[in-house]
């Protein structure tokens, strides 16, 4: 039993609907970085990694999602409701 192009298309469509395109892009990017780091570790190029570690932690902070204005308003509203104002 082989998987045809229609079945592959259906599988990809289901994955995109479940995870969303942004998350799939992030997963692919993270997987690429992990493979690159693994190859560097296997070849012994750890000297260059020391300078890159601080950059990657800064990039991780930049990649964190910022709360939307609606979320801020909701949190302010709930804090006002709980304080009795």
PDB file of N, CA, C and O in Angstrom:
ATOM      1  N   UNK A   1       0.833  -1.160   0.000  1.00  0.00           N
ATOM      2  CA  UNK A   1       0.000   0.000   0.000  1.00  0.00           C
ATOM      3  C   UNK A   1       0.895   1.246   0.000  1.00  0.00           C
ATOM      4  O   UNK A   1       1.724   1.421   0.893  1.00  0.00           O
ATOM      5  N   UNK A   2       0.725   2.084  -0.978  1.00  0.00           N
ATOM      6  CA  UNK A   2       1.559   3.278  -1.066  1.00  0.00           C
ATOM      7  C   UNK A   2       0.707   4.525  -0.837  1.00  0.00           C
ATOM      8  O   UNK A   2      -0.511   4.516  -1.013  1.00  0.00           O
ATOM      9  N   UNK A   3       1.384   5.583  -0.443  1.00  0.00           N
ATOM     10  CA  UNK A   3       0.712   6.854  -0.199  1.00  0.00           C
ATOM     11  C   UNK A   3       0.830   7.693  -1.460  1.00  0.00           C
ATOM     12  O   UNK A   3       1.933   7.976  -1.928  1.00  0.00           O
ATOM     13  N   UNK A   4      -0.296   8.082  -1.999  1.00  0.00           N
ATOM     14  CA  UNK A   4      -0.317   8.867  -3.221  1.00  0.00           C
ATOM     15  C   UNK A   4      -0.272  10.349  -2.938  1.00  0.00           C
ATOM     16  O   UNK A   4      -0.288  10.766  -1.780  1.00  0.00           O
ATOM     17  N   UNK A   5      -0.216  11.154  -3.998  1.00  0.00           N
ATOM     18  CA  UNK A   5      -0.135  12.610  -3.823  1.00  0.00           C
ATOM     19  C   UNK A   5      -1.381  13.200  -3.163  1.00  0.00           C
ATOM     20  O   UNK A   5      -1.276  14.182  -2.428  1.00  0.00           O
ATOM     21  N   UNK A   6      -2.544  12.628  -3.408  1.00  0.00           N
ATOM     22  CA  UNK A   6      -3.761  13.139  -2.785  1.00  0.00           C
ATOM     23  C   UNK A   6      -3.744  12.901  -1.278  1.00  0.00           C
ATOM     24  O   UNK A   6      -4.175  13.759  -0.509  1.00  0.00           O
ATOM     25  N   UNK A   7      -3.249  11.742  -0.855  1.00  0.00           N
ATOM     26  CA  UNK A   7      -3.161  11.452   0.576  1.00  0.00           C
ATOM     27  C   UNK A   7      -2.138  12.356   1.259  1.00  0.00           C
ATOM     28  O   UNK A   7      -2.369  12.828   2.372  1.00  0.00           O
ATOM     29  N   UNK A   8      -1.010  12.597   0.594  1.00  0.00           N
ATOM     30  CA  UNK A   8       0.000  13.506   1.154  1.00  0.00           C
ATOM     31  C   UNK A   8      -0.563  14.917   1.307  1.00  0.00           C
ATOM     32  O   UNK A   8      -0.324  15.580   2.316  1.00  0.00           O
ATOM     33  N   UNK A   9      -1.308  15.369   0.310  1.00  0.00           N
ATOM     34  CA  UNK A   9      -1.919  16.695   0.364  1.00  0.00           C
ATOM     35  C   UNK A   9      -2.904  16.781   1.525  1.00  0.00           C
ATOM     36  O   UNK A   9      -2.946  17.786   2.234  1.00  0.00           O
ATOM     37  N   UNK A  10      -3.688  15.739   1.715  1.00  0.00           N
ATOM     38  CA  UNK A  10      -4.640  15.710   2.822  1.00  0.00           C
ATOM     39  C   UNK A  10      -3.923  15.729   4.175  1.00  0.00           C
ATOM     40  O   UNK A  10      -4.368  16.416   5.095  1.00  0.00           O
ATOM     41  N   UNK A  11      -2.834  14.995   4.307  1.00  0.00           N
ATOM     42  CA  UNK A  11      -2.062  14.978   5.551  1.00  0.00           C
ATOM     43  C   UNK A  11      -1.480  16.358   5.838  1.00  0.00           C
ATOM     44  O   UNK A  11      -1.555  16.838   6.969  1.00  0.00           O
ATOM     45  N   UNK A  12      -0.904  16.995   4.831  1.00  0.00           N
ATOM     46  CA  UNK A  12      -0.325  18.337   5.005  1.00  0.00           C
ATOM     47  C   UNK A  12      -1.411  19.330   5.392  1.00  0.00           C
ATOM     48  O   UNK A  12      -1.192  20.174   6.261  1.00  0.00           O
ATOM     49  N   UNK A  13      -2.570  19.244   4.766  1.00  0.00           N
ATOM     50  CA  UNK A  13      -3.675  20.143   5.081  1.00  0.00           C
ATOM     51  C   UNK A  13      -4.118  19.979   6.527  1.00  0.00           C
ATOM     52  O   UNK A  13      -4.364  20.972   7.211  1.00  0.00           O
ATOM     53  N   UNK A  14      -4.222  18.755   7.000  1.00  0.00           N
ATOM     54  CA  UNK A  14      -4.614  18.505   8.387  1.00  0.00           C
ATOM     55  C   UNK A  14      -3.568  19.062   9.351  1.00  0.00           C
ATOM     56  O   UNK A  14      -3.926  19.656  10.368  1.00  0.00           O
ATOM     57  N   UNK A  15      -2.288  18.879   9.049  1.00  0.00           N
ATOM     58  CA  UNK A  15      -1.213  19.397   9.914  1.00  0.00           C
ATOM     59  C   UNK A  15      -1.272  20.914   9.985  1.00  0.00           C
ATOM     60  O   UNK A  15      -1.117  21.493  11.060  1.00  0.00           O
ATOM     61  N   UNK A  16      -1.495  21.567   8.840  1.00  0.00           N
ATOM     62  CA  UNK A  16      -1.570  23.035   8.821  1.00  0.00           C
ATOM     63  C   UNK A  16      -2.772  23.513   9.631  1.00  0.00           C
ATOM     64  O   UNK A  16      -2.683  24.503  10.357  1.00  0.00           O
ATOM     65  N   UNK A  17      -3.887  22.811   9.507  1.00  0.00           N
ATOM     66  CA  UNK A  17      -5.070  23.212  10.285  1.00  0.00           C
ATOM     67  C   UNK A  17      -4.867  23.015  11.782  1.00  0.00           C
ATOM     68  O   UNK A  17      -5.351  23.816  12.581  1.00  0.00           O
ATOM     69  N   UNK A  18      -4.159  21.960  12.169  1.00  0.00           N
ATOM     70  CA  UNK A  18      -3.942  21.693  13.589  1.00  0.00           C
ATOM     71  C   UNK A  18      -2.962  22.671  14.223  1.00  0.00           C
ATOM     72  O   UNK A  18      -3.206  23.181  15.316  1.00  0.00           O
ATOM     73  N   UNK A  19      -1.853  22.931  13.535  1.00  0.00           N
ATOM     74  CA  UNK A  19      -0.782  23.721  14.140  1.00  0.00           C
ATOM     75  C   UNK A  19      -0.730  25.167  13.675  1.00  0.00           C
ATOM     76  O   UNK A  19      -0.263  26.023  14.427  1.00  0.00           O
ATOM     77  N   UNK A  20      -1.176  25.467  12.501  1.00  0.00           N
ATOM     78  CA  UNK A  20      -1.072  26.819  11.956  1.00  0.00           C
ATOM     79  C   UNK A  20       0.264  27.018  11.268  1.00  0.00           C
ATOM     80  O   UNK A  20       1.250  26.367  11.611  1.00  0.00           O
ATOM     81  N   UNK A  21       0.295  27.905  10.310  1.00  0.00           N
ATOM     82  CA  UNK A  21       1.503  28.092   9.496  1.00  0.00           C
ATOM     83  C   UNK A  21       2.649  28.695  10.294  1.00  0.00           C
ATOM     84  O   UNK A  21       3.807  28.353  10.055  1.00  0.00           O
ATOM     85  N   UNK A  22       2.353  29.591  11.242  1.00  0.00           N
ATOM     86  CA  UNK A  22       3.414  30.236  12.006  1.00  0.00           C
ATOM     87  C   UNK A  22       4.142  29.224  12.879  1.00  0.00           C
ATOM     88  O   UNK A  22       5.371  29.222  12.946  1.00  0.00           O
ATOM     89  N   UNK A  23       3.380  28.365  13.546  1.00  0.00           N
ATOM     90  CA  UNK A  23       3.988  27.380  14.431  1.00  0.00           C
ATOM     91  C   UNK A  23       4.793  26.360  13.621  1.00  0.00           C
ATOM     92  O   UNK A  23       5.856  25.924  14.062  1.00  0.00           O
ATOM     93  N   UNK A  24       4.297  25.979  12.449  1.00  0.00           N
ATOM     94  CA  UNK A  24       5.029  25.037  11.605  1.00  0.00           C
ATOM     95  C   UNK A  24       6.353  25.655  11.166  1.00  0.00           C
ATOM     96  O   UNK A  24       7.377  24.972  11.134  1.00  0.00           O
ATOM     97  N   UNK A  25       6.338  26.954  10.824  1.00  0.00           N
ATOM     98  CA  UNK A  25       7.576  27.649  10.461  1.00  0.00           C
ATOM     99  C   UNK A  25       8.566  27.682  11.609  1.00  0.00           C
ATOM    100  O   UNK A  25       9.766  27.493  11.407  1.00  0.00           O
ATOM    101  N   UNK A  26       8.069  27.920  12.810  1.00  0.00           N
ATOM    102  CA  UNK A  26       8.945  27.936  13.990  1.00  0.00           C
ATOM    103  C   UNK A  26       9.533  26.563  14.258  1.00  0.00           C
ATOM    104  O   UNK A  26      10.709  26.442  14.605  1.00  0.00           O
ATOM    105  N   UNK A  27       8.714  25.523  14.098  1.00  0.00           N
ATOM    106  CA  UNK A  27       9.205  24.159  14.305  1.00  0.00           C
ATOM    107  C   UNK A  27      10.295  23.840  13.303  1.00  0.00           C
ATOM    108  O   UNK A  27      11.321  23.264  13.665  1.00  0.00           O
ATOM    109  N   UNK A  28      10.086  24.210  12.041  1.00  0.00           N
ATOM    110  CA  UNK A  28      11.092  23.963  11.009  1.00  0.00           C
ATOM    111  C   UNK A  28      12.384  24.710  11.284  1.00  0.00           C
ATOM    112  O   UNK A  28      13.476  24.173  11.099  1.00  0.00           O
ATOM    113  N   UNK A  29      12.254  25.944  11.722  1.00  0.00           N
ATOM    114  CA  UNK A  29      13.431  26.748  12.039  1.00  0.00           C
ATOM    115  C   UNK A  29      14.203  26.147  13.214  1.00  0.00           C
ATOM    116  O   UNK A  29      15.428  26.036  13.176  1.00  0.00           O
ATOM    117  N   UNK A  30      13.468  25.764  14.254  1.00  0.00           N
ATOM    118  CA  UNK A  30      14.110  25.156  15.430  1.00  0.00           C
ATOM    119  C   UNK A  30      14.775  23.837  15.079  1.00  0.00           C
ATOM    120  O   UNK A  30      15.857  23.530  15.580  1.00  0.00           O
ATOM    121  N   UNK A  31      14.136  23.063  14.225  1.00  0.00           N
ATOM    122  CA  UNK A  31      14.715  21.787  13.806  1.00  0.00           C
ATOM    123  C   UNK A  31      16.003  22.019  13.017  1.00  0.00           C
ATOM    124  O   UNK A  31      16.982  21.296  13.197  1.00  0.00           O
ATOM    125  N   UNK A  32      16.001  23.022  12.147  1.00  0.00           N
ATOM    126  CA  UNK A  32      17.211  23.352  11.391  1.00  0.00           C
ATOM    127  C   UNK A  32      18.356  23.784  12.294  1.00  0.00           C
ATOM    128  O   UNK A  32      19.504  23.391  12.082  1.00  0.00           O
ATOM    129  N   UNK A  33      18.043  24.598  13.309  1.00  0.00           N
ATOM    130  CA  UNK A  33      19.070  25.035  14.263  1.00  0.00           C
ATOM    131  C   UNK A  33      19.623  23.849  15.044  1.00  0.00           C
ATOM    132  O   UNK A  33      20.826  23.765  15.290  1.00  0.00           O
ATOM    133  N   UNK A  34      18.733  22.932  15.435  1.00  0.00           N
ATOM    134  CA  UNK A  34      19.171  21.767  16.206  1.00  0.00           C
ATOM    135  C   UNK A  34      20.100  20.883  15.366  1.00  0.00           C
ATOM    136  O   UNK A  34      21.116  20.394  15.861  1.00  0.00           O
ATOM    137  N   UNK A  35      19.751  20.687  14.120  1.00  0.00           N
ATOM    138  CA  UNK A  35      20.597  19.875  13.235  1.00  0.00           C
ATOM    139  C   UNK A  35      21.942  20.550  13.025  1.00  0.00           C
ATOM    140  O   UNK A  35      22.980  19.888  13.042  1.00  0.00           O
ATOM    141  N   UNK A  36      21.931  21.870  12.826  1.00  0.00           N
ATOM    142  CA  UNK A  36      23.172  22.627  12.625  1.00  0.00           C
ATOM    143  C   UNK A  36      24.063  22.535  13.862  1.00  0.00           C
ATOM    144  O   UNK A  36      25.273  22.333  13.749  1.00  0.00           O
ATOM    145  N   UNK A  37      23.459  22.683  15.047  1.00  0.00           N
ATOM    146  CA  UNK A  37      24.227  22.588  16.292  1.00  0.00           C
ATOM    147  C   UNK A  37      24.783  21.186  16.488  1.00  0.00           C
ATOM    148  O   UNK A  37      25.907  21.020  16.964  1.00  0.00           O
ATOM    149  N   UNK A  38      24.002  20.184  16.124  1.00  0.00           N
ATOM    150  CA  UNK A  38      24.466  18.804  16.239  1.00  0.00           C
ATOM    151  C   UNK A  38      25.671  18.568  15.332  1.00  0.00           C
ATOM    152  O   UNK A  38      26.650  17.949  15.747  1.00  0.00           O
ATOM    153  N   UNK A  39      25.601  19.059  14.102  1.00  0.00           N
ATOM    154  CA  UNK A  39      26.720  18.893  13.166  1.00  0.00           C
ATOM    155  C   UNK A  39      27.967  19.619  13.670  1.00  0.00           C
ATOM    156  O   UNK A  39      29.081  19.108  13.558  1.00  0.00           O
ATOM    157  N   UNK A  40      27.765  20.820  14.229  1.00  0.00           N
ATOM    158  CA  UNK A  40      28.908  21.556  14.785  1.00  0.00           C
ATOM    159  C   UNK A  40      29.521  20.790  15.952  1.00  0.00           C
ATOM    160  O   UNK A  40      30.743  20.722  16.083  1.00  0.00           O
ATOM    161  N   UNK A  41      28.673  20.214  16.796  1.00  0.00           N
ATOM    162  CA  UNK A  41      29.157  19.445  17.932  1.00  0.00           C
ATOM    163  C   UNK A  41      29.925  18.207  17.490  1.00  0.00           C
ATOM    164  O   UNK A  41      30.915  17.829  18.116  1.00  0.00           O
ATOM    165  N   UNK A  42      29.476  17.588  16.431  1.00  0.00           N
ATOM    166  CA  UNK A  42      30.146  16.385  15.932  1.00  0.00           C
ATOM    167  C   UNK A  42      31.486  16.724  15.283  1.00  0.00           C
ATOM    168  O   UNK A  42      32.427  15.933  15.352  1.00  0.00           O
ATOM    169  N   UNK A  43      31.577  17.901  14.650  1.00  0.00           N
ATOM    170  CA  UNK A  43      32.824  18.266  13.976  1.00  0.00           C
ATOM    171  C   UNK A  43      33.800  18.970  14.920  1.00  0.00           C
ATOM    172  O   UNK A  43      34.970  19.125  14.572  1.00  0.00           O
ATOM    173  N   UNK A  44      33.355  19.399  16.101  1.00  0.00           N
ATOM    174  CA  UNK A  44      34.242  20.016  17.084  1.00  0.00           C
ATOM    175  C   UNK A  44      34.383  21.509  16.917  1.00  0.00           C
ATOM    176  O   UNK A  44      35.398  22.069  17.331  1.00  0.00           O
ATOM    177  N   UNK A  45      33.409  22.181  16.329  1.00  0.00           N
ATOM    178  CA  UNK A  45      33.455  23.632  16.158  1.00  0.00           C
ATOM    179  C   UNK A  45      32.782  24.346  17.324  1.00  0.00           C
ATOM    180  O   UNK A  45      31.976  25.252  17.110  1.00  0.00           O
ATOM    181  N   UNK A  46      33.099  23.952  18.545  1.00  0.00           N
ATOM    182  CA  UNK A  46      32.470  24.533  19.727  1.00  0.00           C
ATOM    183  C   UNK A  46      33.008  25.917  20.065  1.00  0.00           C
ATOM    184  O   UNK A  46      32.351  26.660  20.794  1.00  0.00           O
ATOM    185  N   UNK A  47      34.179  26.284  19.560  1.00  0.00           N
ATOM    186  CA  UNK A  47      34.769  27.583  19.886  1.00  0.00           C
ATOM    187  C   UNK A  47      33.904  28.725  19.381  1.00  0.00           C
ATOM    188  O   UNK A  47      33.784  29.751  20.051  1.00  0.00           O
ATOM    189  N   UNK A  48      33.304  28.569  18.218  1.00  0.00           N
ATOM    190  CA  UNK A  48      32.465  29.615  17.659  1.00  0.00           C
ATOM    191  C   UNK A  48      31.126  29.691  18.370  1.00  0.00           C
ATOM    192  O   UNK A  48      30.468  30.730  18.321  1.00  0.00           O
ATOM    193  N   UNK A  49      30.706  28.624  19.025  1.00  0.00           N
ATOM    194  CA  UNK A  49      29.409  28.590  19.699  1.00  0.00           C
ATOM    195  C   UNK A  49      29.362  29.496  20.916  1.00  0.00           C
ATOM    196  O   UNK A  49      28.296  30.026  21.230  1.00  0.00           O
ATOM    197  N   UNK A  50      30.469  29.696  21.613  1.00  0.00           N
ATOM    198  CA  UNK A  50      30.467  30.490  22.832  1.00  0.00           C
ATOM    199  C   UNK A  50      29.966  31.903  22.584  1.00  0.00           C
ATOM    200  O   UNK A  50      29.227  32.444  23.406  1.00  0.00           O
ATOM    201  N   UNK A  51      30.349  32.511  21.471  1.00  0.00           N
ATOM    202  CA  UNK A  51      29.893  33.858  21.158  1.00  0.00           C
ATOM    203  C   UNK A  51      28.447  33.843  20.707  1.00  0.00           C
ATOM    204  O   UNK A  51      27.741  34.827  20.922  1.00  0.00           O
ATOM    205  N   UNK A  52      27.976  32.773  20.092  1.00  0.00           N
ATOM    206  CA  UNK A  52      26.622  32.700  19.579  1.00  0.00           C
ATOM    207  C   UNK A  52      25.576  32.382  20.617  1.00  0.00           C
ATOM    208  O   UNK A  52      24.390  32.601  20.369  1.00  0.00           O
ATOM    209  N   UNK A  53      25.969  31.867  21.784  1.00  0.00           N
ATOM    210  CA  UNK A  53      24.990  31.489  22.788  1.00  0.00           C
ATOM    211  C   UNK A  53      24.243  32.692  23.326  1.00  0.00           C
ATOM    212  O   UNK A  53      23.032  32.617  23.530  1.00  0.00           O
ATOM    213  N   UNK A  54      24.927  33.795  23.560  1.00  0.00           N
ATOM    214  CA  UNK A  54      24.245  34.973  24.077  1.00  0.00           C
ATOM    215  C   UNK A  54      23.310  35.551  23.021  1.00  0.00           C
ATOM    216  O   UNK A  54      22.248  36.076  23.356  1.00  0.00           O
ATOM    217  N   UNK A  55      23.694  35.459  21.749  1.00  0.00           N
ATOM    218  CA  UNK A  55      22.827  35.946  20.686  1.00  0.00           C
ATOM    219  C   UNK A  55      21.555  35.125  20.608  1.00  0.00           C
ATOM    220  O   UNK A  55      20.479  35.683  20.396  1.00  0.00           O
ATOM    221  N   UNK A  56      21.651  33.804  20.775  1.00  0.00           N
ATOM    222  CA  UNK A  56      20.466  32.968  20.659  1.00  0.00           C
ATOM    223  C   UNK A  56      19.509  33.216  21.814  1.00  0.00           C
ATOM    224  O   UNK A  56      18.294  33.169  21.617  1.00  0.00           O
ATOM    225  N   UNK A  57      20.018  33.480  23.020  1.00  0.00           N
ATOM    226  CA  UNK A  57      19.118  33.754  24.139  1.00  0.00           C
ATOM    227  C   UNK A  57      18.419  35.098  23.940  1.00  0.00           C
ATOM    228  O   UNK A  57      17.254  35.246  24.308  1.00  0.00           O
ATOM    229  N   UNK A  58      19.108  36.063  23.370  1.00  0.00           N
ATOM    230  CA  UNK A  58      18.475  37.343  23.082  1.00  0.00           C
ATOM    231  C   UNK A  58      17.420  37.173  22.004  1.00  0.00           C
ATOM    232  O   UNK A  58      16.367  37.809  22.062  1.00  0.00           O
ATOM    233  N   UNK A  59      17.690  36.320  21.017  1.00  0.00           N
ATOM    234  CA  UNK A  59      16.728  36.101  19.946  1.00  0.00           C
ATOM    235  C   UNK A  59      15.493  35.383  20.492  1.00  0.00           C
ATOM    236  O   UNK A  59      14.376  35.672  20.064  1.00  0.00           O
ATOM    237  N   UNK A  60      15.677  34.457  21.425  1.00  0.00           N
ATOM    238  CA  UNK A  60      14.544  33.769  22.014  1.00  0.00           C
ATOM    239  C   UNK A  60      13.626  34.757  22.727  1.00  0.00           C
ATOM    240  O   UNK A  60      12.402  34.646  22.647  1.00  0.00           O
ATOM    241  N   UNK A  61      14.225  35.730  23.430  1.00  0.00           N
ATOM    242  CA  UNK A  61      13.416  36.740  24.104  1.00  0.00           C
ATOM    243  C   UNK A  61      12.659  37.582  23.087  1.00  0.00           C
ATOM    244  O   UNK A  61      11.511  37.957  23.326  1.00  0.00           O
ATOM    245  N   UNK A  62      13.288  37.882  21.955  1.00  0.00           N
ATOM    246  CA  UNK A  62      12.637  38.689  20.928  1.00  0.00           C
ATOM    247  C   UNK A  62      11.520  37.913  20.248  1.00  0.00           C
ATOM    248  O   UNK A  62      10.566  38.518  19.760  1.00  0.00           O
ATOM    249  N   UNK A  63      11.614  36.576  20.203  1.00  0.00           N
ATOM    250  CA  UNK A  63      10.607  35.757  19.548  1.00  0.00           C
ATOM    251  C   UNK A  63       9.373  35.523  20.398  1.00  0.00           C
ATOM    252  O   UNK A  63       8.356  35.050  19.889  1.00  0.00           O
ATOM    253  N   UNK A  64       9.441  35.848  21.698  1.00  0.00           N
ATOM    254  CA  UNK A  64       8.297  35.637  22.570  1.00  0.00           C
ATOM    255  C   UNK A  64       7.161  36.553  22.124  1.00  0.00           C
ATOM    256  O   UNK A  64       7.384  37.722  21.811  1.00  0.00           O
ATOM    257  N   UNK A  65       5.944  36.016  22.096  1.00  0.00           N
ATOM    258  CA  UNK A  65       4.810  36.835  21.653  1.00  0.00           C
ATOM    259  C   UNK A  65       4.490  37.935  22.657  1.00  0.00           C
ATOM    260  O   UNK A  65       4.525  37.725  23.870  1.00  0.00           O
ATOM    261  N   UNK A  66       4.186  39.080  22.136  1.00  0.00           N
ATOM    262  CA  UNK A  66       3.807  40.216  22.969  1.00  0.00           C
ATOM    263  C   UNK A  66       2.307  40.144  23.217  1.00  0.00           C
ATOM    264  O   UNK A  66       1.554  39.765  22.319  1.00  0.00           O
ATOM    265  N   UNK A  67       1.853  40.502  24.427  1.00  0.00           N
ATOM    266  CA  UNK A  67       0.411  40.489  24.689  1.00  0.00           C
ATOM    267  C   UNK A  67      -0.288  41.538  23.837  1.00  0.00           C
ATOM    268  O   UNK A  67       0.213  42.649  23.664  1.00  0.00           O
ATOM    269  N   UNK A  68      -1.437  41.177  23.314  1.00  0.00           N
ATOM    270  CA  UNK A  68      -2.183  42.111  22.471  1.00  0.00           C
ATOM    271  C   UNK A  68      -2.878  43.152  23.334  1.00  0.00           C
ATOM    272  O   UNK A  68      -2.978  43.007  24.552  1.00  0.00           O
ATOM    273  N   UNK A  69      -3.347  44.187  22.689  1.00  0.00           N
ATOM    274  CA  UNK A  69      -4.042  45.255  23.412  1.00  0.00           C
ATOM    275  C   UNK A  69      -5.319  44.714  24.037  1.00  0.00           C
ATOM    276  O   UNK A  69      -5.693  45.128  25.134  1.00  0.00           O
ATOM    277  N   UNK A  70      -6.003  43.780  23.341  1.00  0.00           N
ATOM    278  CA  UNK A  70      -7.227  43.192  23.894  1.00  0.00           C
ATOM    279  C   UNK A  70      -6.924  42.403  25.160  1.00  0.00           C
ATOM    280  O   UNK A  70      -7.682  42.465  26.128  1.00  0.00           O
ATOM    281  N   UNK A  71      -5.818  41.660  25.157  1.00  0.00           N
ATOM    282  CA  UNK A  71      -5.448  40.878  26.337  1.00  0.00           C
ATOM    283  C   UNK A  71      -5.121  41.799  27.506  1.00  0.00           C
ATOM    284  O   UNK A  71      -5.462  41.496  28.649  1.00  0.00           O
ATOM    285  N   UNK A  72      -4.461  42.922  27.226  1.00  0.00           N
ATOM    286  CA  UNK A  72      -4.149  43.875  28.286  1.00  0.00           C
ATOM    287  C   UNK A  72      -5.428  44.451  28.883  1.00  0.00           C
ATOM    288  O   UNK A  72      -5.552  44.572  30.102  1.00  0.00           O
ATOM    289  N   UNK A  73      -6.388  44.810  28.011  1.00  0.00           N
ATOM    290  CA  UNK A  73      -7.644  45.363  28.495  1.00  0.00           C
ATOM    291  C   UNK A  73      -8.403  44.346  29.337  1.00  0.00           C
ATOM    292  O   UNK A  73      -8.979  44.696  30.367  1.00  0.00           O
ATOM    293  N   UNK A  74      -8.404  43.088  28.901  1.00  0.00           N
ATOM    294  CA  UNK A  74      -9.095  42.041  29.652  1.00  0.00           C
ATOM    295  C   UNK A  74      -8.465  41.847  31.032  1.00  0.00           C
ATOM    296  O   UNK A  74      -9.179  41.687  32.021  1.00  0.00           O
ATOM    297  N   UNK A  75      -7.133  41.862  31.102  1.00  0.00           N
ATOM    298  CA  UNK A  75      -6.481  41.671  32.398  1.00  0.00           C
ATOM    299  C   UNK A  75      -6.741  42.863  33.315  1.00  0.00           C
ATOM    300  O   UNK A  75      -6.919  42.694  34.522  1.00  0.00           O
ATOM    301  N   UNK A  76      -6.763  44.071  32.743  1.00  0.00           N
ATOM    302  CA  UNK A  76      -7.074  45.248  33.556  1.00  0.00           C
ATOM    303  C   UNK A  76      -8.514  45.192  34.050  1.00  0.00           C
ATOM    304  O   UNK A  76      -8.794  45.530  35.200  1.00  0.00           O
ATOM    305  N   UNK A  77      -9.425  44.765  33.183  1.00  0.00           N
ATOM    306  CA  UNK A  77     -10.825  44.673  33.556  1.00  0.00           C
ATOM    307  C   UNK A  77     -11.027  43.635  34.650  1.00  0.00           C
ATOM    308  O   UNK A  77     -11.766  43.877  35.604  1.00  0.00           O
ATOM    309  N   UNK A  78     -10.379  42.486  34.525  1.00  0.00           N
ATOM    310  CA  UNK A  78     -10.542  41.462  35.543  1.00  0.00           C
ATOM    311  C   UNK A  78      -9.912  41.884  36.873  1.00  0.00           C
ATOM    312  O   UNK A  78     -10.423  41.538  37.938  1.00  0.00           O
ATOM    313  N   UNK A  79      -8.801  42.632  36.814  1.00  0.00           N
ATOM    314  CA  UNK A  79      -8.195  43.093  38.075  1.00  0.00           C
ATOM    315  C   UNK A  79      -9.072  44.149  38.742  1.00  0.00           C
ATOM    316  O   UNK A  79      -9.147  44.212  39.969  1.00  0.00           O
ATOM    317  N   UNK A  80      -9.741  44.985  37.929  1.00  0.00           N
ATOM    318  CA  UNK A  80     -10.664  45.972  38.495  1.00  0.00           C
ATOM    319  C   UNK A  80     -11.878  45.286  39.107  1.00  0.00           C
ATOM    320  O   UNK A  80     -12.339  45.675  40.180  1.00  0.00           O
ATOM    321  N   UNK A  81     -12.398  44.261  38.422  1.00  0.00           N
ATOM    322  CA  UNK A  81     -13.566  43.544  38.932  1.00  0.00           C
ATOM    323  C   UNK A  81     -13.245  42.830  40.239  1.00  0.00           C
ATOM    324  O   UNK A  81     -14.081  42.795  41.142  1.00  0.00           O
ATOM    325  N   UNK A  82     -12.068  42.272  40.353  1.00  0.00           N
ATOM    326  CA  UNK A  82     -11.719  41.538  41.569  1.00  0.00           C
ATOM    327  C   UNK A  82     -11.395  42.478  42.731  1.00  0.00           C
ATOM    328  O   UNK A  82     -11.503  42.083  43.893  1.00  0.00           O
ATOM    329  N   UNK A  83     -11.002  43.709  42.430  1.00  0.00           N
ATOM    330  CA  UNK A  83     -10.676  44.643  43.500  1.00  0.00           C
ATOM    331  C   UNK A  83     -11.908  45.383  44.010  1.00  0.00           C
ATOM    332  O   UNK A  83     -11.844  46.073  45.028  1.00  0.00           O
ATOM    333  N   UNK A  84     -13.047  45.240  43.293  1.00  0.00           N
ATOM    334  CA  UNK A  84     -14.280  45.843  43.773  1.00  0.00           C
ATOM    335  C   UNK A  84     -14.530  47.249  43.268  1.00  0.00           C
ATOM    336  O   UNK A  84     -15.411  47.925  43.798  1.00  0.00           O
ATOM    337  N   UNK A  85     -13.810  47.720  42.283  1.00  0.00           N
ATOM    338  CA  UNK A  85     -14.013  49.064  41.734  1.00  0.00           C
ATOM    339  C   UNK A  85     -14.996  49.052  40.612  1.00  0.00           C
ATOM    340  O   UNK A  85     -15.286  50.099  40.034  1.00  0.00           O
TER     341      UNK A  85
END
